Amino acid sequence: MKILNWLKKISLYKNKYIYKEALFFLEFVLKKNIFWILINKNFFLKKKYLLCLNIFLIRRLRGEPFSYIIGKVYFLNIIIKIYFDIFIPRKDTEVMVEYIFFLIKREKYILNLLDLGIGSGSIALSIAKNFRYIKVIGVDKNLLAVNLAKYNAQKLKLYNVDFFYSNWFSNKNIQCNYYDIIVSNPPYIDKNSFFLFKGDLRYESSLSLISDNYGVNDLYIIIKDSFNFLRNNGWLIVEYGFDIKNIIYDFFIKFSYRNIKLFKDYNNIYRFIIGQK
């Protein structure tokens, strides 16, 4: 079967997202860029390629996340390995990281940063790559995530970042430092939320998604405890669910943060907050 004919089959689904992802599947399987594929639509697909493409398509049509299928994810300026049961970094989180870039450039004193709840390591690795002079530490209570982040750091040849197993600040390696920036994209979904039964979330680890007390328990702990591990004038930046904005803002007030600001994501929804010690 030619590429052209395979893509015609995809177009029958009348889903522009599936068609677009089918092109990415072709890129991944054939190891050719998108321009080559579009120019060479008469290229004949060998049986092994066709079998792989059809399996990928079936998995995607069943709802499995694209990143799990190809085993990697693009985040800002890096490509990192990802696999099942590890939280997939979202595009909206890039807004938060881009603000951290701005903050680091503006505040010349920033030399170390702590990332709480690393998942694949996307936030920590992106910062470590852009600012080689900053010491970045990341933690997670999922040992699988810690090992994956270490692997990604090695592949990217980043030597200014370390990852540890820790339930927030429980690891003593974390407790012996003070940080200029603490950042976190923690679990913030209520266990009864209908979002857990929609889209990609159906396949992702509940450990990375669900937090007690209607989704605010982990954020409360992070906001409270981070104050004790920030240097004077240090910054805490956290992502939160769109429906708990006011609660999180009140936590920042309660624990004496100043210069508190709320920021919107790509969808124009308030999604992360920053405060200074």
C-alpha positions in Angstrom: 0.0 0.0 0.0 1.2 3.5 -0.8 1.4 6.3 1.7 -1.3 8.1 -0.4 -3.7 5.2 -0.1 -3.1 4.8 3.6 -3.8 8.4 4.3 -7.0 8.2 2.2 -8.2 5.5 4.7 -7.4 7.8 7.5 -9.4 10.7 5.9 -12.5 8.5 6.0 -12.6 9.1 9.8 -13.2 12.8 9.0 -11.2 13.7 12.0 -8.5 16.3 11.3 -6.6 15.5 14.5 -6.3 11.8 13.7 -5.2 12.7 10.2 -2.5 15.0 11.5 -1.3 12.4 14.0 -1.2 9.8 11.2 1.4 12.0 9.5 3.4 12.0 12.7 3.1 8.3 12.9 4.5 8.1 9.4 7.4 10.3 10.4 8.1 8.1 13.4 7.9 4.8 11.6 9.6 5.7 8.4 12.2 8.0 10.1 11.5 10.7 7.5 10.5 14.3 8.0 7.0 15.6 7.1 8.2 17.3 3.9 9.6 14.0 2.6 6.4 12.3 3.3 4.2 14.9 1.6 6.5 14.8 -1.5 6.7 11.0 -1.6 3.1 10.0 -1.2 3.6 7.3 -3.8 6.2 5.6 -1.6 5.2 1.9 -1.1 4.8 0.9 2.5 6.4 -2.4 3.4 4.3 -4.9 5.4 6.3 -4.3 8.6 5.7 -0.5 8.3 2.0 -0.9 7.5 1.5 -3.3 10.4 3.1 -0.9 12.8 1.1 2.1 11.5 -2.2 0.2 11.7 -1.4 -0.8 15.3 -0.6 2.8 16.2 -3.8 4.0 14.6 -6.0 1.4 16.5 -4.4 2.4 19.8 -5.0 6.1 19.1 -8.6 5.5 18.0 -9.2 3.7 21.3 -8.0 6.9 23.1 -4.5 6.0 24.1 -2.4 9.2 24.3 -0.2 9.9 21.3 2.9 10.4 23.4 2.5 6.9 25.0 2.3 5.3 21.6 5.5 6.8 20.2 7.2 6.9 23.5 8.3 10.5 23.5 7.0 14.0 24.0 8.0 17.5 22.8 8.3 20.1 25.6 9.5 23.6 24.7 13.1 23.1 23.4 13.6 19.4 24.3 12.4 15.9 23.3 12.1 13.5 26.2 11.2 9.8 26.6 7.8 9.1 28.1 6.0 5.9 28.9 2.8 4.5 30.3 2.0 5.6 33.9 4.1 8.7 33.8 2.2 12.0 33.5 2.5 13.6 30.1 3.6 17.2 30.2 1.0 19.6 28.7 1.5 22.5 26.4 -0.2 24.8 28.9 2.6 24.1 31.4 5.1 25.6 28.9 3.6 29.0 29.8 4.6 28.6 33.4 8.1 27.5 32.4 8.5 30.4 30.0 7.7 32.7 32.9 10.4 31.0 34.9 12.8 31.7 32.1 11.9 35.4 32.3 12.2 35.4 36.0 15.7 33.9 36.0 16.8 36.4 33.4 15.4 39.3 35.4 16.5 38.2 38.9 20.3 37.8 38.5 20.7 36.1 41.9 18.9 32.9 41.0 21.4 30.0 41.3 19.3 27.0 42.4 15.8 25.6 41.8 13.7 22.8 43.1 11.0 21.1 41.0 8.4 19.2 43.1 6.7 16.3 41.3 8.8 15.9 38.2 7.0 13.2 36.2 9.2 12.8 33.1 11.4 15.7 34.3 10.2 18.1 31.6 10.2 21.3 33.7 13.5 20.6 35.5 15.2 19.5 32.3 14.0 22.4 30.2 15.3 24.9 32.8 18.6 23.0 33.3 19.2 23.1 29.5 18.6 26.8 29.1 20.5 27.9 32.2 23.5 25.6 32.7 24.8 27.7 35.6 21.8 27.0 37.7 21.7 23.9 40.0 18.4 22.1 39.4 17.0 19.5 41.8 13.8 17.5 41.1 11.8 15.1 43.2 8.9 12.7 42.9 7.3 10.0 45.0 7.0 7.7 42.0 10.4 5.9 41.7 9.6 5.1 38.0 9.4 8.8 37.3 12.7 9.5 39.1 14.5 6.9 37.0 12.9 8.1 33.8 13.9 11.7 34.5 17.5 10.6 35.2 17.5 8.7 31.9 16.3 11.8 30.1 18.9 14.0 31.7 21.6 11.6 30.5 20.3 11.6 27.0 20.3 15.4 27.0 23.7 15.5 28.5 22.6 17.7 31.3 24.9 17.6 34.3 23.5 20.5 36.4 20.4 18.6 37.4 19.8 15.8 40.0 16.7 13.8 40.7 15.7 12.1 44.0 12.9 10.0 45.4 10.9 12.1 47.9 7.4 12.7 49.0 7.6 16.5 48.6 10.2 17.6 51.2 10.7 14.2 53.0 14.1 13.4 51.5 17.0 14.8 53.6 18.9 15.7 50.4 16.1 18.2 49.8 15.9 19.5 53.4 19.6 20.6 53.6 19.2 23.4 51.0 17.4 26.7 50.5 16.1 27.5 47.0 15.8 30.7 44.9 12.8 29.1 43.0 10.5 26.3 43.9 8.2 25.1 41.1 5.6 22.4 41.1 2.9 21.0 38.8 1.4 18.7 41.5 -1.8 16.5 41.5 -4.8 18.8 41.8 -7.8 16.8 40.5 -10.6 15.6 42.9 -11.0 11.9 42.9 -14.7 12.3 41.9 -14.0 14.6 38.9 -15.6 13.5 35.6 -12.4 14.7 33.9 -10.7 11.5 35.1 -12.9 9.5 32.7 -12.2 11.7 29.6 -9.4 11.8 27.1 -5.8 11.1 27.9 -6.5 11.2 31.7 -8.0 7.7 31.5 -4.6 6.3 30.7 -2.5 8.3 33.1 -1.4 7.5 36.6 -3.8 8.5 39.4 -0.7 9.2 41.5 0.1 12.2 39.2 -3.5 13.4 39.0 -5.5 13.0 42.2 -5.2 14.9 45.4 -7.4 14.7 48.5 -9.7 17.4 49.9 -11.2 18.2 46.5 -7.9 18.4 44.8 -6.1 20.9 47.1 -4.3 18.7 49.6 -1.0 18.5 47.9 -1.0 22.2 46.9 -1.7 23.1 50.5 1.4 21.1 51.7 3.6 22.5 49.0 2.6 26.2 49.6 2.9 25.8 53.4 6.2 23.9 53.5 8.0 25.7 50.6 8.1 28.9 52.6 10.5 27.2 55.0 12.8 26.1 52.2 12.9 29.3 50.1 15.7 31.9 50.5 14.5 35.4 51.4 13.1 36.9 48.3 12.8 33.5 46.7 9.8 32.5 44.5 7.2 29.8 44.6 5.4 29.0 41.3 2.7 26.3 41.1 0.2 25.1 38.6 -3.4 24.5 39.8 -6.8 23.4 38.5 -9.0 26.1 36.9 -11.7 25.6 39.4 -9.6 26.1 42.6 -8.0 29.5 41.8 -9.4 31.4 44.7 -8.6 28.7 47.2 -4.9 28.6 46.1 -4.7 32.4 46.2 -5.9 32.3 49.8 -3.3 29.7 50.7 -0.6 32.1 49.4 -2.0 34.9 51.5 -2.3 32.6 54.6 1.3 31.6 54.5 2.6 35.1 54.1 3.8 35.2 50.5 3.9 38.6 48.9 3.9 39.9 45.3 1.4 37.3 44.4 0.3 37.1 40.8 -2.0 34.9 38.8 -1.2 33.9 35.1 -3.2 32.5 32.3 -2.4 29.5 30.1 -2.7 29.2 26.2 -6.5 28.8 26.6 -6.8 32.2 28.5 -7.6 30.4 31.7 -5.9 31.3 35.0 -3.7 28.3 35.6 -0.6 29.1 37.7 0.3 31.4 40.5 3.6 32.9 41.8 4.5 34.4 45.2 7.6 35.7 46.8 9.0 35.0 50.3 
